Structure formats: C-alpha cells, structure tokens
C-alpha cells in the first residue's frame, strides 16, 4: 500500500518520501521555514515535537537549519515521567539530538518535574504551559494502536484529555508500555497549533492510518482527533 491509496479526510494532505533520511530532511526544511516566518511576524516562534526514536534524524537535520534559535521555544507534546538523565526521557533525547550547536540557544520548556506523584507533576506542567505562547508548529507521531502524543486508548483521563474544548493543558496518562507514567499536552492545546504535521514511516503505520480514517471513534484511536483540515502527513516506506 502507498499513502496515495489512503482515503484521507477532506483538507488533510500527504507527502511521500523514498527514505527516512529524505523525509527527515524535507520535514526539517519545512519546519525551519515556518519557524522563520513566525519569527518574522512576531519576533518569536514555538515548536512542539514528539519524542521516541523515530524523530532522531529529523531533530539532527533541523538543528543544522539556519534559524535564530534564540527566538525559538521548544516543548514536547508528551513526556515520560522519568528524570532527564533516564534513557527513556524525551527531554534527554531532545538535548542529545536537537538542542545542539546553534540550536542549543533555543528555550526548552520541559513537561517533566520531580513532583510527589504523576498527578502533581501534571498540575505543575499545566501551570507552566499557561506561559507558553501560541504554538506555531506541531510535529506528531503515531503508534500502531492509533495513539498520538501520550493519548493512549483505554488510559484513565483519556476522555478529559480528548475534550476539544477542555481548559486543562496537561494530563497524567498511563501507557501500555514501560515507562507507564506519562504526561501529555491535551487535545485542545495540541490542536491549537497553526501548522500540524503527522510524521510516520513504514507499512504498519500506513495500515494504522488506514484504519483510523475508516472510523470516527476518537477514544478507540486518538489520532482521529487530529485528522482534520490543514494536517500534513509526511510518510516514507
């Protein structure tokens, strides 16, 4: 199957690349352009990215782009509730692969904090996100179960986190994989981004996307909440 065979909703577009390297480079060029435009328009830009192993090549390519990084705020769509030094930390991943060289001048807003428990950590992250300017560019990923960010099917708090009009910006979530405890931006906050991209690779993700567009139960496959007009999907085999 090719992405051109997926019946995407009206207003959702897709770009296909021949390899992960070409996808990473193409996405980095586009994101850098959007961030530059935001800086030109209002003197600052906000980028929200997803963690995991998939975006590493994109992070490395983006870090090399010509950009006034001192005017960029970077944050994460979701985070594992582990210290930055932990191997599973998304913040640690960003610091190793994106916030390097000139890009180290960017301001990083971390969701993780060492609170007494996950709920308290989410409440503190929610307060911090209240200071985040409007999101210019959002890069989402997707799991084979149809989750995006840390909006997992069957997680406690999922219904509230998926509330399109919810006022809360950060929710505590539980993932089916270790580490289980997660923090995630809410659907309402993520959806407020001016430019939204879903970056996926491989046939299994294409199969998941095909299943997602065939139904409308957002709780079953939370990625459905973002298959809305202006979303761009970047895919490679």
MARBA-3410 file (N, C-alpha, C, O; in Angstrom, 1 decimal):
237
0.8,-1.2,0.0,0.0,0.0,0.0,0.9,1.3,0.0,1.9,1.3,0.6 ~ 0.4,2.3,-0.7,1.1,3.6,-0.7,0.1,4.6,-0.1,-1.1,4.3,0.0 ~ 0.7,5.7,0.4,-0.2,6.6,1.1,-1.2,7.3,0.2,-2.2,7.7,0.6 ~ -0.9,7.3,-1.1,-1.9,7.8,-2.1,-3.1,7.0,-2.1,-4.1,7.4,-2.6 ~ -3.1,5.7,-1.6,-4.2,4.8,-1.6,-5.1,5.0,-0.4,-6.3,4.5,-0.4
-4.6,5.8,0.6,-5.4,6.0,1.8,-6.4,7.1,1.5,-6.1,8.2,1.0 ~ -7.7,6.9,1.8,-8.7,7.9,1.6,-8.7,8.9,2.7,-9.5,8.8,3.7 ~ -7.9,9.9,2.6,-7.7,10.9,3.7,-8.9,11.8,3.7,-9.6,12.1,2.7 ~ -9.3,12.3,4.9,-10.4,13.3,5.0,-10.1,14.6,4.2,-8.9,14.9,3.9 ~ -11.2,15.2,3.8,-11.1,16.5,3.1,-10.2,17.5,3.9,-10.3,17.6,5.1
-9.2,18.1,3.2,-8.4,19.1,3.8,-7.1,18.5,4.5,-6.3,19.3,5.0 ~ -7.0,17.2,4.5,-5.7,16.6,5.0,-4.9,16.2,3.8,-5.4,15.5,2.9 ~ -3.6,16.6,3.8,-2.7,16.3,2.7,-1.6,15.4,3.1,-1.3,15.2,4.3 ~ -1.0,14.7,2.1,0.1,13.8,2.4,1.3,14.0,1.4,1.1,14.3,0.2 ~ 2.5,13.8,2.0,3.7,13.8,1.1,4.4,12.5,1.4,4.6,12.1,2.5
4.8,11.9,0.3,5.6,10.6,0.4,7.0,10.8,0.0,7.4,11.6,-0.9 ~ 7.9,10.2,0.8,9.4,10.3,0.6,9.9,8.9,0.4,9.3,7.9,0.9 ~ 11.0,8.8,-0.3,11.6,7.4,-0.6,12.3,6.8,0.5,12.5,5.6,0.6 ~ 12.8,7.6,1.5,13.5,7.1,2.6,13.4,7.9,3.9,13.0,9.1,3.8 ~ 13.6,7.3,5.0,13.6,8.1,6.3,14.5,9.4,6.3,14.1,10.4,6.8
15.6,9.2,5.6,16.6,10.4,5.6,16.0,11.5,4.8,16.1,12.7,5.2 ~ 15.4,11.2,3.6,14.8,12.2,2.8,13.6,12.9,3.5,13.3,14.1,3.4 ~ 12.8,12.0,4.2,11.7,12.6,5.0,12.2,13.6,6.1,11.7,14.7,6.2 ~ 13.2,13.1,6.8,13.8,14.0,7.9,14.2,15.3,7.3,14.0,16.4,7.9 ~ 14.9,15.3,6.2,15.5,16.5,5.6,14.3,17.4,5.1,14.4,18.6,5.3
13.4,16.8,4.4,12.2,17.5,3.9,11.4,18.2,5.0,11.0,19.4,4.9 ~ 11.2,17.5,6.1,10.4,18.0,7.2,11.2,19.1,7.9,10.6,20.1,8.3 ~ 12.5,18.9,8.0,13.3,19.9,8.7,13.3,21.3,7.9,13.2,22.3,8.5 ~ 13.4,21.2,6.6,13.4,22.4,5.7,12.0,23.1,5.9,12.0,24.3,6.0 ~ 11.0,22.3,5.9,9.6,22.9,6.0,9.4,23.6,7.4,8.9,24.7,7.5
9.8,22.9,8.4,9.6,23.4,9.8,10.5,24.6,10.0,10.0,25.6,10.6 ~ 11.7,24.6,9.5,12.6,25.8,9.7,12.0,27.0,9.0,12.0,28.1,9.5 ~ 11.4,26.8,7.8,10.7,27.9,7.1,9.6,28.5,7.9,9.4,29.7,8.0 ~ 8.8,27.6,8.4,7.6,28.0,9.2,8.0,28.7,10.5,7.4,29.7,10.9 ~ 9.1,28.3,11.1,9.6,29.0,12.3,10.2,30.4,12.0,9.9,31.3,12.7
10.9,30.4,10.9,11.4,31.7,10.4,10.3,32.7,10.1,10.3,33.9,10.5 ~ 9.2,32.2,9.5,8.0,33.1,9.2,7.4,33.6,10.5,7.0,34.7,10.6 ~ 7.3,32.7,11.5,6.7,33.1,12.8,7.6,34.2,13.5,7.1,35.2,14.0 ~ 8.9,34.0,13.4,9.9,35.0,14.0,9.7,36.3,13.3,9.7,37.4,13.9 ~ 9.6,36.3,11.9,9.5,37.5,11.2,8.2,38.2,11.5,8.1,39.4,11.6
7.1,37.4,11.8,5.8,38.0,12.0,5.7,38.6,13.4,5.1,39.6,13.6 ~ 6.2,37.9,14.4,6.0,38.4,15.8,7.2,38.3,16.7,7.1,38.5,17.9 ~ 8.4,38.0,16.1,9.6,38.1,16.9,10.0,36.8,17.7,11.0,36.8,18.4 ~ 9.1,35.8,17.6,9.4,34.6,18.3,8.6,33.4,17.6,7.7,33.6,16.8 ~ 9.0,32.2,18.0,8.3,31.0,17.4,8.3,29.9,18.4,9.2,29.8,19.3
7.2,29.1,18.4,7.1,28.0,19.3,6.9,26.7,18.5,6.1,26.5,17.6 ~ 7.8,25.7,18.8,7.8,24.4,18.2,7.5,23.3,19.2,8.2,23.3,20.3 ~ 6.5,22.5,18.9,6.2,21.4,19.8,6.5,20.1,19.1,5.9,19.9,18.0 ~ 7.3,19.2,19.6,7.6,17.9,18.9,7.3,16.7,19.8,7.0,16.9,21.0 ~ 7.3,15.6,19.1,7.1,14.3,19.8,8.4,13.6,20.0,9.3,13.8,19.3
8.4,12.8,21.0,9.7,12.0,21.3,9.7,10.7,20.7,9.1,10.4,19.7 ~ 10.4,9.7,21.3,10.6,8.4,20.7,11.8,8.4,19.8,12.5,9.4,19.6 ~ 12.1,7.2,19.2,13.3,7.0,18.4,13.0,7.6,16.9,14.0,8.0,16.3 ~ 11.8,7.5,16.5,11.6,7.9,15.1,12.1,9.3,14.7,12.6,9.4,13.6 ~ 11.9,10.3,15.5,12.2,11.7,15.0,13.7,12.0,15.1,14.1,13.2,14.8
14.6,11.1,15.5,16.0,11.5,15.7,16.6,12.1,14.5,17.3,13.2,14.6 ~ 16.4,11.5,13.3,17.0,12.0,12.1,16.5,13.4,11.8,17.2,14.3,11.3 ~ 15.2,13.6,12.0,14.6,14.9,11.9,15.2,16.0,12.8,15.5,17.1,12.4 ~ 15.4,15.6,14.1,16.0,16.5,15.0,17.4,16.9,14.6,17.7,18.1,14.6 ~ 18.2,15.9,14.1,19.5,16.2,13.7,19.6,17.2,12.5,20.4,18.0,12.4
18.6,16.9,11.6,18.6,17.8,10.4,18.1,19.2,10.7,18.6,20.2,10.2 ~ 17.1,19.3,11.6,16.5,20.6,12.0,17.6,21.4,12.7,17.7,22.6,12.5 ~ 18.4,20.8,13.5,19.4,21.5,14.3,20.4,22.2,13.4,21.1,23.2,13.8 ~ 20.6,21.7,12.2,21.5,22.3,11.2,20.9,23.5,10.4,21.7,24.1,9.7 ~ 19.6,23.7,10.5,19.0,24.7,9.7,19.4,26.1,10.2,19.5,26.4,11.4
19.5,27.1,9.2,19.8,28.5,9.6,18.6,29.1,10.2,17.5,29.3,9.5 ~ 18.7,29.5,11.4,17.5,29.9,12.2,18.0,30.7,13.4,19.0,30.4,14.0 ~ 17.3,31.8,13.8,17.6,32.5,15.0,17.0,31.7,16.2,16.0,32.0,16.7 ~ 17.8,30.7,16.6,17.3,29.8,17.6,17.0,30.5,18.9,16.2,30.0,19.7 ~ 17.7,31.6,19.2,17.4,32.3,20.5,16.0,32.8,20.6,15.5,33.2,21.7
15.3,32.8,19.4,13.9,33.3,19.4,12.9,32.2,19.3,11.7,32.4,19.1 ~ 13.4,30.9,19.5,12.5,29.8,19.4,12.3,29.1,20.8,13.3,28.9,21.5 ~ 11.1,28.8,21.1,10.7,28.0,22.3,10.4,26.6,21.8,9.6,26.4,20.9 ~ 11.0,25.6,22.4,10.8,24.2,22.1,10.1,23.5,23.2,10.6,23.6,24.4 ~ 9.1,22.7,23.0,8.5,21.9,24.0,8.1,20.6,23.4,8.2,20.3,22.2
7.6,19.7,24.3,7.2,18.3,23.9,5.7,18.1,24.0,5.1,18.6,24.9 ~ 5.2,17.4,23.0,3.8,17.1,23.0,3.5,16.1,24.2,2.4,16.2,24.8 ~ 4.5,15.3,24.6,4.3,14.4,25.7,5.7,14.1,26.3,6.7,14.3,25.6 ~ 5.6,13.5,27.5,6.9,13.1,28.2,6.7,11.9,29.0,5.6,11.7,29.6 ~ 7.7,11.1,29.2,7.7,10.0,30.1,8.0,10.6,31.5,8.9,11.5,31.6
7.4,10.2,32.5,7.6,10.8,33.9,8.9,10.1,34.5,8.8,9.3,35.4 ~ 10.0,10.5,33.9,11.3,10.0,34.3,12.3,11.1,34.3,12.1,12.1,33.5 ~ 13.3,11.1,35.1,14.3,12.2,35.1,15.0,12.4,33.7,15.0,11.4,33.0 ~ 15.5,13.6,33.5,16.1,13.9,32.2,17.2,12.9,31.9,17.5,12.6,30.7 ~ 17.9,12.4,32.9,19.1,11.6,32.7,18.7,10.1,32.3,19.5,9.4,31.9
17.4,9.8,32.5,16.9,8.5,32.2,16.9,8.2,30.7,16.7,9.1,29.9 ~ 17.2,7.0,30.3,17.3,6.6,28.9,16.0,6.8,28.2,16.0,7.0,27.0 ~ 14.9,6.8,28.9,13.6,6.9,28.2,13.1,8.4,28.2,12.0,8.6,27.7 ~ 13.8,9.3,28.7,13.4,10.7,28.8,13.4,11.4,27.4,14.3,11.3,26.6 ~ 12.2,11.9,27.0,12.1,12.6,25.7,12.9,13.9,25.8,13.5,14.4,24.8
13.0,14.6,27.0,13.8,15.8,27.1,15.3,15.5,26.9,16.0,16.2,26.3 ~ 15.7,14.4,27.4,17.1,13.9,27.2,17.4,13.7,25.8,18.4,14.0,25.3 ~ 16.4,13.1,25.1,16.5,12.8,23.6,16.7,14.2,22.9,17.6,14.3,22.0 ~ 15.9,15.1,23.2,16.0,16.5,22.5,17.3,17.1,22.8,17.9,17.7,21.9 ~ 17.8,17.0,24.0,19.1,17.6,24.4,20.2,17.0,23.6,21.2,17.6,23.3
20.1,15.7,23.4,21.2,15.0,22.6,21.2,15.2,21.1,22.2,15.3,20.5 ~ 20.0,15.4,20.6,19.9,15.4,19.1,19.4,16.7,18.5,19.7,17.0,17.3 ~ 18.6,17.5,19.2,18.1,18.8,18.6,18.8,20.0,19.2,19.2,20.9,18.5 ~ 18.9,20.0,20.5,19.4,21.3,21.2,20.9,21.2,21.3,21.5,21.2,22.3 ~ 21.5,21.2,20.1,22.9,21.1,19.9,23.4,22.3,19.0,22.6,22.8,18.2
24.7,22.7,19.1,25.2,23.7,18.3,24.4,25.0,18.4,24.1,25.4,19.6 ~ 24.1,25.6,17.3,23.3,26.9,17.4,21.9,26.7,18.0,21.4,27.6,18.6 ~ 21.3,25.5,17.8,20.0,25.2,18.3,20.0,25.1,19.8,18.9,25.1,20.4 ~ 21.1,25.0,20.5,21.2,25.0,21.9,20.7,26.3,22.5,20.4,26.4,23.7 ~ 20.7,27.4,21.7,20.2,28.7,22.1,18.7,28.7,22.3,18.2,29.7,22.9
18.0,27.7,21.8,16.5,27.7,21.9,16.1,27.6,23.4,16.9,27.0,24.2 ~ 15.0,28.1,23.8,14.5,27.9,25.1,13.7,26.6,25.2,12.8,26.4,24.3 ~ 14.0,25.8,26.1,13.3,24.5,26.2,12.3,24.5,27.4,12.7,24.8,28.5 ~ 11.1,24.2,27.1,10.1,24.1,28.2,9.8,22.7,28.4,9.2,22.0,27.6 ~ 10.2,22.2,29.6,10.1,20.7,29.9,8.8,20.4,30.6,8.3,21.2,31.5
8.1,19.3,30.3,6.9,18.9,31.0,7.3,18.2,32.3,6.5,18.2,33.2 ~ 8.5,17.5,32.3,8.8,16.7,33.5,9.2,17.6,34.7,9.8,18.7,34.5 ~ 8.7,17.2,35.8,9.2,17.8,37.1,9.1,16.7,38.2,8.3,15.8,38.1 ~ 9.9,16.8,39.1,10.1,15.8,40.2,9.1,16.0,41.3,9.4,16.3,42.5 ~ 7.8,16.0,41.0,6.7,16.2,42.0,6.5,14.9,42.7,7.1,13.9,42.4
5.7,14.9,43.8,5.4,13.8,44.6,4.8,12.6,43.9,5.1,11.5,44.2 ~ 4.0,12.9,42.9,3.3,11.9,42.1,3.0,12.4,40.7,3.2,13.6,40.4 ~ 2.4,11.6,39.9,2.2,11.9,38.5,1.1,13.0,38.4,1.3,13.9,37.5 ~ 0.1,12.9,39.1,-1.0,14.0,39.1,-0.4,15.3,39.5,-0.7,16.3,38.8 ~ 0.4,15.4,40.5,1.0,16.7,40.9,2.0,17.2,39.8,2.0,18.4,39.6
2.7,16.3,39.2,3.6,16.7,38.1,2.8,17.3,36.9,3.2,18.2,36.3 ~ 1.6,16.6,36.6,0.8,17.1,35.5,0.2,18.5,35.9,0.1,19.4,35.0 ~ -0.1,18.7,37.1,-0.7,20.0,37.5,0.4,21.1,37.4,0.1,22.2,37.0 ~ 1.6,20.8,37.8,2.7,21.8,37.7,3.0,22.1,36.2,3.2,23.2,35.8 ~ 3.0,21.0,35.4,3.3,21.2,33.9,2.2,22.0,33.3,2.4,22.9,32.4
1.0,21.8,33.8,-0.2,22.6,33.3,0.0,24.1,33.6,-0.3,24.9,32.7 ~ 0.5,24.4,34.8,0.7,25.8,35.1,1.8,26.4,34.3,1.7,27.5,33.8 ~ 2.8,25.6,34.0,4.0,26.1,33.2,3.5,26.3,31.8,3.9,27.3,31.1 ~ 2.7,25.5,31.3,2.2,25.6,29.9,1.3,26.8,29.7,1.0,27.3,28.6 ~ 0.8,27.3,30.8,0.0,28.5,30.7,0.8,29.7,30.3,0.2,30.7,29.8
2.1,29.6,30.4,3.0,30.7,29.9,3.5,30.5,28.5,4.2,31.3,28.0 ~ 3.1,29.3,27.9,3.6,29.0,26.5,2.9,29.9,25.5,1.6,29.9,25.5 ~ 3.6,30.6,24.7,2.9,31.4,23.6,2.2,30.4,22.7,2.4,29.2,22.7 ~ 1.4,31.0,21.7,0.7,30.1,20.8,1.7,29.2,20.0,2.8,29.6,19.7 ~ 1.3,28.0,19.8,2.2,27.0,19.1,2.1,27.3,17.6,1.1,27.3,17.0
3.3,27.5,17.0,3.4,27.7,15.6,3.4,26.4,14.8,2.7,26.2,13.8 ~ 4.3,25.5,15.3,4.5,24.2,14.5,4.4,23.0,15.5,5.0,23.0,16.6 ~ 3.6,22.0,15.2,3.4,20.8,16.0,3.8,19.6,15.1,3.2,19.5,14.0 ~ 4.7,18.8,15.6,5.0,17.5,14.9,4.5,16.3,15.8,5.0,16.1,16.9 ~ 3.6,15.6,15.3,3.0,14.4,16.0,3.6,13.2,15.4,4.0,13.1,14.2
3.6,12.1,16.2,3.9,10.8,15.7,2.6,9.9,15.9,1.6,10.5,16.4 ~ 2.7,8.7,15.7,1.5,7.8,15.9,2.0,6.4,16.2,2.9,5.9,15.5 ~ 1.4,5.7,17.1,1.7,4.3,17.4,0.8,3.4,16.6,-0.2,3.8,16.0 ~ 1.2,2.1,16.6,0.4,1.1,15.9,-1.0,0.9,16.5,-1.9,0.4,15.8 ~ -1.2,1.4,17.7,-2.6,1.3,18.3,-3.4,2.6,18.1,-4.5,2.7,18.5
-2.8,3.5,17.3,-3.6,4.7,17.0,-3.4,5.8,18.0,-4.1,6.8,17.9 ~ -2.5,5.7,19.0,-2.3,6.8,19.9,-1.4,7.8,19.3,-0.6,7.5,18.4 ~ -1.5,9.0,19.8,-0.5,10.1,19.4,-0.3,10.9,20.7,-1.1,11.0,21.6 ~ 0.9,11.6,20.7,1.4,12.2,22.0,1.3,11.0,23.0,1.7,9.9,22.7 ~ 0.8,11.3,24.2,0.6,10.1,25.1,-0.9,10.0,25.4,-1.4,9.7,26.5
-1.7,10.2,24.3,-3.1,10.0,24.4,-3.4,8.5,24.0,-3.6,8.2,22.8 ~ -3.4,7.6,25.0,-3.4,6.2,24.7,-4.9,5.7,24.9,-5.6,6.1,25.8 ~ -5.3,4.8,24.0,-6.6,4.2,24.1,-6.7,3.5,25.5,-5.7,2.9,25.9 ~ -7.8,3.6,26.2,-8.1,2.9,27.5,-7.3,3.5,28.7,-7.4,3.0,29.8 ~ -6.5,4.6,28.5,-5.9,5.2,29.6,-6.9,6.0,30.4,-7.8,6.7,29.9
-6.7,6.0,31.8,-7.5,6.9,32.6,-7.3,8.3,32.2,-6.2,8.6,31.7 ~ -8.3,9.1,32.3,-8.2,10.6,31.9,-8.3,10.8,30.4,-8.2,11.9,29.9 ~ -8.4,9.7,29.6,-8.4,9.9,28.1,-9.5,10.8,27.7,-9.4,11.7,26.8 ~ -10.7,10.5,28.2,-11.9,11.3,27.7,-11.7,12.8,28.0,-12.0,13.6,27.2 ~ -11.2,13.1,29.2,-11.0,14.5,29.5,-9.9,15.1,28.7,-10.0,16.3,28.2
-8.8,14.4,28.5,-7.7,14.9,27.7,-8.1,15.1,26.2,-7.5,15.9,25.5 ~ -9.1,14.3,25.7,-9.5,14.5,24.4,-10.6,15.5,24.2,-11.2,15.6,23.1 ~ -11.0,16.1,25.3,-12.1,17.2,25.2,-11.6,18.3,24.3,-10.6,19.0,24.7 ~ -12.3,18.5,23.2,-11.8,19.5,22.2,-11.9,20.9,22.8,-11.3,21.9,22.3 ~ -12.7,21.1,23.9,-12.9,22.4,24.5,-12.3,22.5,25.9,-12.6,23.4,26.6
-11.6,21.5,26.2,-11.0,21.4,27.6,-10.1,22.6,27.9,-9.3,23.0,27.0 ~ -10.1,23.1,29.1,-9.2,24.2,29.5,-7.9,23.7,30.0,-6.9,24.5,30.0 ~ -7.8,22.5,30.5,-6.6,22.0,31.1,-5.6,21.7,29.9,-6.0,21.1,28.9 ~ -4.3,22.0,30.2,-3.3,21.9,29.1,-2.5,20.6,29.2,-2.0,20.2,28.2 ~ -2.4,20.0,30.4,-1.5,18.8,30.6,-2.3,17.8,31.4,-2.9,18.1,32.4
-2.2,16.5,31.0,-2.9,15.5,31.7,-1.9,14.3,32.1,-1.0,14.1,31.3 ~ -2.1,13.7,33.3,-1.4,12.5,33.6,-2.0,11.3,32.8,-3.2,11.2,32.8 ~ -1.2,10.5,32.2,-1.7,9.4,31.4,-0.9,8.1,31.7,0.2,8.2,32.3 ~ -1.5,6.9,31.4,-0.8,5.7,31.6,-0.6,5.0,30.2,-1.6,4.8,29.5 ~ 0.6,4.6,29.9,0.9,3.9,28.6,0.9,2.4,28.9,1.2,2.0,30.0
0.6,1.6,27.8,0.7,0.2,28.0,2.1,-0.4,28.0,2.3,-1.5,28.3 ~ 3.1,0.5,27.6,4.5,0.1,27.6,5.3,0.8,28.7,4.9,1.9,29.1 ~ 6.4,0.3,29.1,7.2,0.9,30.1,8.1,2.0,29.5,8.5,1.8,28.3 ~ 8.3,3.1,30.2,7.7,3.5,31.5,6.2,3.9,31.3,5.8,4.6,30.3 ~ 5.3,3.4,32.2,3.9,3.6,32.0,3.4,5.0,32.3,2.5,5.5,31.6
4.0,5.7,33.2,3.6,7.0,33.6,4.0,8.1,32.7,5.2,8.3,32.4 ~ 3.0,8.8,32.1,3.3,9.8,31.1,2.6,11.1,31.4,1.7,11.2,32.2 ~ 3.1,12.2,30.8,2.5,13.5,30.8,2.2,13.8,29.3,3.0,13.6,28.5 ~ 1.0,14.4,29.1,0.7,14.7,27.7,0.0,16.1,27.6,-0.8,16.4,28.5 ~ 0.3,16.8,26.6,-0.5,18.0,26.3,-1.9,17.5,25.9,-2.1,16.4,25.3
-2.9,18.3,26.2,-4.3,18.0,25.9,-4.5,18.1,24.4,-3.8,18.8,23.6 ~ -5.6,17.5,23.9,-6.0,17.7,22.5,-6.3,19.1,22.2,-5.9,19.6,21.1 ~ -6.9,19.9,23.1,-7.3,21.3,22.8,-6.0,22.1,22.6,-5.9,22.9,21.7 ~ -5.0,21.9,23.4,-3.7,22.6,23.3,-3.0,22.2,22.0,-2.5,23.1,21.2 ~ -2.9,20.9,21.7,-2.2,20.4,20.5,-2.9,20.9,19.3,-2.2,21.4,18.3
-4.2,20.9,19.3,-5.0,21.3,18.1,-4.9,22.8,17.8,-5.3,23.2,16.7 ~ -4.5,23.5,18.8,-4.4,25.0,18.6,-3.2,25.4,17.8,-3.1,26.6,17.4 ~ -2.3,24.5,17.5,-1.1,24.8,16.7,-1.5,25.3,15.3,-2.4,24.8,14.7 ~ -0.7,26.3,14.8,-1.0,26.8,13.5,-0.7,25.8,12.4,-1.5,25.7,11.4 ~ 0.4,25.2,12.5,0.8,24.2,11.5,1.0,22.8,12.2,1.7,22.7,13.2
0.3,21.8,11.7,0.3,20.5,12.3,0.8,19.5,11.3,0.3,19.4,10.1 ~ 1.7,18.6,11.7,2.3,17.6,10.9,2.2,16.3,11.6,2.5,16.2,12.8 ~ 1.8,15.2,10.9,1.9,13.8,11.4,3.0,13.2,10.6,2.9,13.0,9.4 ~ 4.1,12.7,11.3,5.2,12.1,10.6,5.3,10.6,11.0,5.4,10.3,12.1 ~ 5.2,9.8,9.9,5.1,8.3,10.1,5.9,7.6,9.1,6.1,8.2,8.0
6.4,6.4,9.4,7.1,5.6,8.4,6.8,4.2,8.5,6.5,3.7,9.6 ~ 6.8,3.5,7.4,6.6,2.0,7.4,5.2,1.6,7.1,4.3,2.4,7.3 ~ 5.0,0.4,6.7,3.7,-0.1,6.2,2.8,-0.3,7.4,1.6,-0.1,7.3 ~ 3.3,-0.7,8.6,2.4,-0.9,9.7,1.7,0.4,10.1,0.5,0.4,10.5 ~ 2.4,1.5,10.0,1.8,2.8,10.4,0.8,3.2,9.3,-0.2,3.9,9.6
1.0,2.8,8.1,0.1,3.1,7.0,-1.2,2.3,7.2,-2.3,2.8,7.0 ~ -1.0,1.1,7.6,-2.2,0.2,8.0,-3.0,0.8,9.1,-4.2,0.9,9.1 ~ -2.3,1.3,10.1,-3.0,2.0,11.2,-3.7,3.3,10.8,-4.9,3.5,11.2 ~ -3.1,4.1,9.9,-3.7,5.3,9.4,-4.9,4.9,8.6,-5.9,5.6,8.7 ~ -4.8,3.9,7.8,-6.0,3.4,7.0,-7.2,3.1,7.9,-8.3,3.4,7.6
-6.9,2.4,9.0,-7.9,2.0,10.0,-8.5,3.3,10.6,-9.7,3.4,10.9 ~ -7.6,4.2,10.9,-8.1,5.5,11.6,-9.0,6.3,10.7,-10.0,6.8,11.2 ~ -8.7,6.4,9.5,-9.6,7.2,8.6,-10.9,6.5,8.3,-11.9,7.1,7.8 ~ -11.0,5.2,8.6,-12.2,4.4,8.3,-13.2,4.5,9.4,-14.3,4.0,9.2 ~ -12.9,5.1,10.5,-13.8,5.2,11.7,-13.8,6.5,12.3,-13.1,7.4,11.8
-14.7,6.7,13.3,-14.7,8.1,13.9,-14.7,8.0,15.4,-15.0,9.1,16.1 ~ -14.5,6.9,16.0,-14.4,6.8,17.5,-13.0,7.3,17.9,-12.0,6.5,17.8 ~ -13.0,8.5,18.4,-11.7,9.1,18.8,-11.0,8.4,20.0,-9.8,8.3,20.1 ~ -11.8,7.9,20.9,-11.3,7.2,22.1,-10.6,5.9,21.7,-9.6,5.5,22.3 ~ -11.1,5.3,20.6,-10.6,4.0,20.2,-9.2,4.2,19.5,-8.3,3.5,19.7
-9.1,5.3,18.7,-7.8,5.7,18.1,-7.7,7.2,18.2,-8.2,7.9,17.3 ~ -7.0,7.7,19.2,-6.9,9.1,19.4,-6.4,10.0,18.3,-6.6,11.2,18.2 ~ -5.6,9.3,17.4,-5.0,10.1,16.2,-6.2,10.7,15.4,-6.0,11.7,14.7 ~ -7.4,10.1,15.5,-8.5,10.6,14.7,-8.9,12.0,15.1,-9.4,12.7,14.3 ~ -8.5,12.4,16.3,-8.8,13.8,16.7,-8.1,14.8,15.9,-8.5,16.0,15.8
-7.0,14.4,15.3,-6.1,15.3,14.5,-6.2,15.2,13.0,-5.5,15.9,12.3 ~ -7.0,14.2,12.6,-7.1,14.0,11.1,-8.2,15.1,10.6,-9.3,14.7,10.2 ~ -7.8,16.3,10.7,-8.6,17.5,10.4,-8.0,18.3,9.4,-6.8,18.2,9.1 ~ -8.8,19.2,8.7,-8.2,20.1,7.7,-6.9,20.8,8.1,-6.8,21.3,9.3 ~ -6.0,20.9,7.2,-4.7,21.6,7.2,-3.6,20.6,7.8,-2.4,21.0,7.7
-4.0,19.4,8.3,-3.0,18.5,8.8,-2.2,18.0,7.5,-2.8,17.7,6.5 ~ -0.9,18.0,7.7,0.0,17.4,6.6,0.6,16.1,7.2,1.1,16.1,8.3 ~ 0.6,15.1,6.4,1.2,13.8,6.7,2.4,13.6,5.9,2.4,13.6,4.7 ~ 3.5,13.3,6.6,4.8,13.0,6.0,5.0,11.5,6.2,5.0,11.0,7.3 ~ 5.2,10.8,5.1,5.3,9.3,5.2,6.5,8.8,4.3,6.7,9.4,3.2
7.1,7.8,4.7,8.0,7.0,3.9,7.9,5.5,4.2,7.4,5.2,5.2 ~ 8.2,4.7,3.2,8.1,3.2,3.4,8.9,2.7,4.6,8.8,1.5,4.8
END
